[in-house]
Every structure is written in structure tokens, then in C-alpha cells.
Amino acid sequence: MAAIRQDRETRRRIARMQAKRILLLSQAKRRRRDNLFAGTAGVLSLALAVALQVAWFSSNPTPEQTRLIEQQAAAAASPTGPAPDQATAAAIPDKSTAEGKVFSGTLATSAGDLGVELDGNAAPQAVAVFASLAESGFFTGKTCHRLTTAETMGVLQCGSLNGDGAGDPAYQWGPVENTPADGVYPAGSIAVARAAATDSHGTQFFIVYKDSVIPQDTGGYTIMGKLTSGLDVLESVAAQGAVKDGAEVQDGMPKTPVTIDSFTLK
């Protein structure tokens, strides 16, 4: 009898060991499957983040744009996902804040003062943005980094975030408003600069110092206002010419550096 009881106990012990082994194998298999799914999801998230940024910055991304792409890709690959405030677009003022309003003021520069008028009737979204930027003091210390002196196009462009002509990826808006169908921008026009897409406006603007014809093949450029005085200041800057890598060019940095001291509107 003792032998029989011992044999039964042995069988029970073996059965428990086998059951435990089966359970451990099942758990290991589940962990491998979960890891595979997590890894696949991470790869897909990473690929999607990169693809979206490549599509958005499709032509010659700037160092700042490259940094943003890398930052978002790293966040997508993170197990916890991107931080809540990471790469969050800055709030764009609603056009209603400028609708039906005309703002006048002064763009004070190192080359001289320019009287300006921004028309919220003609371009409410653009005027809402630039009135907000001016009020916040954004333009103080910014430079006018581009001057064109071609026979048919003469503009001074200003307002780049870092003075290198690059846009701010976190501050993009649209649409195009009040653009001339014939592509003629009269001297004194103040218009909004942008990239190829019609919703890629940012903080940059240009002032036309002579009647200019600008191609409208990508949708044109929003005329948001005009100069009321100071056109001679721009003409003086333009007369000095533009340079690039030390050589005189028709499209480059103004030979006479121009810095914005203040931009006030009322």
C-alpha cells in the first residue's frame, strides 16, 4: 500500500511540474507576441512621424525644421509617446480680431522709420496675425534678411525668426488673401511671405519699394497693407544693392544691414 501511495504522489508531482512548465511557456510566448506588437507599433509611429514631416517640409528643410523632425521622430519611438507640449503649434489669432479694422503705426528700422497701414477689411487673417506679433514685441531686434533688385521685382523681406530666412515650423497659418490676379504689386505694398503651400505663412513679410511683378503660379501673396511714408528709406537701402557670399547679386542680403527697432500699431 505504501508503494502505491508513493507512486500516486510521484505522478501528481510530475503532473504539477508539467502544468507549471506549460504555463511558463505560454507566458513567454505571450510576452514575445506583445513585444512584437509594441515594436511594430513603434516602427509605424516613427515612420508616420517622419513621413508627415518630410511631406510638410518637402523642399530644403532648415536646421530648425530638421531638429523638429528628429524631435518628433524620437518622441514617436518613445514607449510613452510624445510629451503633451512637444511640437505644439502656437495659437494663431482669429481673423475676427482684425475684421473691419484698419491699423496704422510705425515700423522703426536702423535705416529709418516707415509709416504703415494694415487693412483688416482686405486681409483680416494676415492683419490679425501681424497686429498680434507687433503688440507682443516679436519684431524688435529682427532683421530684414533679403533684398531683391531685379528689374521687375524690388522687395525688402523681414521678420525671419532667426534672421536666416527660415520659417518657424510651429507657427504656420493660411489662407492667402487679397492677392492681385495679374501679379502686379504696387510700390509701397506690404505683403506676407510664405513657402510654396498657401497655408505656410509665418512671421515674415515683405515691402515692395518699386512696382513689381511677382509670379502667381503657387497662389500669390497676401497684400495686407501699405506704406504711408518712408518709401525713400527703402529706395536708399535698395540703391546700395544686395550681396551673397561677398558678391553683388540681385537677390541676397541687403548690403546695408537693416534691423527692426520696433513695430507699433494702433
Buried (B, 14 or more C-beta within 10 A) or exposed (E): EEEEEEEEEEEEEEEEEEEEEEEEEEEEEEEEEEEEEEEEEBEEBBEEBBEEBEEBBEEEBBEBBEEBBEBBBEBBBBEEEBEEEEBEEEEBBEBEBBEEBEBBBBBBBEBBBBBBBBBBEBBBBBBBBBBBBBBEEBBEEBBBBBBBBEEEBBBBBBBBBBBEBBBBBEBBBBEBBBBBEEBBBEBBBBBBBBBEBBEBBBBBBBBBBBBBBBEBEEBBBBBBBBBBBBBEBBEEBBEBBBBEEEEEBBBBBBBBEBBBBBBBBE
